[in-house]
Each structure stands twice: as structure tokens, then as C-alpha cells.
């Protein structure tokens, strides 16, 4: 049967209209996540331009004890801009990873906007870091063992800064790829867990071998510095939010 020239392609069919007006594709979270990644990438560029050699030494010292001791001797200033920016980069990436996990599994803040969820999580991470730093100083005061805890804290800082750089590509892929983003989130979570395990390994080396601290005291340090604060924070978030 010949079709009339004036007939429209979507005329004369059995499909029923579900929406009488055009539908808008509304994804507001794309805007702020893009700005977030742009800001993080800008931080990396600024650090590379201003302190590229120092960043390389930080990465080398993460996996080499000799390079770590050399870096400790060279770093005489108490305020180091590149170290501060690398730490900020790490906290931002940790917060975004926790936000992505929360958006998948709906742990807390489920009724809040996505950007509000990320802001809450970032605030909690910064508060946790501040309280952990105060706890570290308090334990140093109680035990009068400043050197061991200070060495562990510096090692922990270096490892966090290094693994923060390794974490960033996984987060970009989880947000921008069309592949299943949970795969890349899982990869980022594995990187984060490896950083924690590596911190504890370096802490054991410092305590038991270098400083010859007892096994029971070393276990008490780890409970006070790493395990207990995390348990308290998780319990507080679940019960409050």
C-alpha cells in the first residue's frame, strides 16, 4: 500500500503517548562533580609546577626507608605548602569515595541532595582527622613516647599523600565512564584498604624493630590511633543520621 506523502512517521501506529510534553534530562550532580574533579586536577597541576621534585621524593619515601630518612633530614620547615595541598587532595578523594559508596548503598543522609551528602561527609572526614591528631598528641603526653608516635604519624602522612594520588584515577573512571562504576569504586576501595594495611605494616616495623617497643604496647597504640576512632565515628554516624 502506498503511503501518502503528508503522513508523519509516528502517525497510524498503536503506540500510546505516555507524556504529552517533552521530558528534560535533569542531572544537576554532573555539574558539581565535574567542578570537583577540575579543582582536584588543578591542585595536582599546581603541585607539579611548584614542587615536582619534592612530590617525587614523597612517593619514593613511601616505599623506601632510606629515601624516607633522607626526606626527614631535608624537610626542616614546619609549614610545607606541597604537603598541605597533598593532604587536602587526599581528604577530598577519601570524601568522594565515601560519598560514592553511600550513594550506592544508602547508609546515611539518604534524603539529602547529593552535593549536601558529599559536604557532610567531607566535614566529618576533616573533623575526624582533627580529633585523631589531638588524640595522637594526648597519647604522646600520656606515654611520653614522642619519637615513636611522631615517626608513625609522619609515615602515615607520607603514605596517605602517595595513595591519594593513586586513588584519583579510580574515582574519575567511576564517575565519567559508561562502564559499571561500582567496579572502579571497588578498585578505589581496595587502594584505600591497601594504604591502611601498609600504614600498619610500617608502624609495626617502627615500633617492634626500630624503636623496640613491646608487642602489647604496639597493639595498644594501633587500637588508640587507628581502630578505636574509626569504630566510634561509624557508630556515631549510624546512630545520629
HELIX and SHEET records of a PDB file:
HELIX    1   1 UNK A   29  UNK A   63  1                                  35    
HELIX    2   2 UNK A   65  UNK A   74  1                                  10    
HELIX    3   3 UNK A   81  UNK A  105  1                                  25    
HELIX    4   4 UNK A  114  UNK A  143  1                                  30    
HELIX    5   5 UNK A  146  UNK A  176  1                                  31    
HELIX    6   6 UNK A  181  UNK A  204  1                                  24    
HELIX    7   7 UNK A  205  UNK A  210  3                                   6    
HELIX    8   8 UNK A  215  UNK A  222  1                                   8    
HELIX    9   9 UNK A  223  UNK A  227  3                                   5    
HELIX   10  10 UNK A  228  UNK A  240  1                                  13    
END                                                                             
